C-alpha cells in the first residue's frame, strides 16, 4: 500500500489510551435492542444499488461543490482499491467525509466551536476505474478535540467502500504523513499492530503535486487478506 515504515516509529511507548468511542453511540439494552438480520439475501435485495448513473464527476472534487472556494490547503488523494492478490477492484463506490480546514464537520451534532465554511460540505464520492483507481480533490482537514476534550484527533479522512451489495461495506480512516498528532491519536492507537497503523498513513506524492495548486497523497486500500486495510469495526 504505502512505503514500508522506517525503523524509527513515530508512535510513543507506551501508546496513548485507545479511543473507546462516545458512550452515547453505544447500543443501549433493553431500550434499544439490536435487530438481527434473519435473511441477509432479503436485505441485499431491498438495499440501494449504486452504479455509474448515480455518481457525477463533480462529486469527487470537494472544492467545486459550492459557488465559492473553500478555505484551506488544497490536496489530492488518490490510490487503488485491490484484492488480496493485488488485483484491481473495478466499479467500487468510494466515499469520503471529513472536517473542514478548521476541524469542524458540517453536521449539526458537531459542537466544536471552530467556524463552519459555507463553501465546504466535506463529502465526496467516486467509482474506481478499470485499474481500480480512485481520486479526490479536497482541502486538508484540521485537527479537532474529542468530545470529552481529553485529546485531539490528527487530520484524517473517513473512507467508505461498497462492494456489489449494500451489506458489503468497509469503513476506515486515512491519515497524513508527518502530522505531529499521529502519536497521540486515540483512534489510530486503537489499531494494535504498528505495521497496520502505518498502512493507514498516506504517502506524500511529490510528482503529482501541483505548484500553486494541490499537494498530492497516495493511499491504496486492500480489501482482504493478511495485508487488509484496518476497518473501524476491527478495532
Phi, psi and omega in degrees: 000279177254178181298146181297146182295148176284171182290336179269105183283138177281357184265131183288162175238119000283161180289157177297159179300126181299149179286129182257001179091159179285134182303327182291347177272346185284146177299141179248126178244140002268006184299319182231074182294150178290140180262127181273136175272100185284338181225087182303325180294323178294324177300316181292325181291330182260001182275164178300151177243130183251145178200181183303328183290342183271348187241126178261151181300328181290342181298334184272354178248098184285353180269356184235022184268358181225175184289335178244173180271137178287159176279151174120171181283126180284136177220153168243139177236121183221159178179197180231150172257122188234156171267185186296338179268005181082010179276143181292145176256113186271153173065025180277131176281118179247125178240148173229152167215155190197166171281163176280186184295341178267358179088028180233138177274148175278065183218137184296340179278351181275116182257010177297130185287002177297153184286149170281158177245114182295346181253020180214117178267328175087024176227144178205165179202158177200171175250139175293146181274192183295343178258011180077014185272145173227164178200140176228146169246130184204194172247150180291125182289151177274163175286157177209157181278152171293158185307325181271006177065017183280339183198168178252144172275135172292159177301135183202159172246138172273132179243139172231132179233130178255144174270220181275354179219159184297331182281351178264088186225137175242130176238129183211185180225148178241138182245165182256140182292149176080003181290124182293346180271354181305317182292347187244004181284118186289331178289315177296322180293342179289345174280114191290329186266131183298321180296322177294322178296319180296328180288347176272358181257125181291164176253136176291133183245092186294324183295329181268353178289143184249116177302131183077001181239257186229141169284146186247143177227148179241135180209116178265152179240127175253124190280331181206180179091181184295338179256022182300144175295135180296137177257162178297325180288342183274000178292000000 
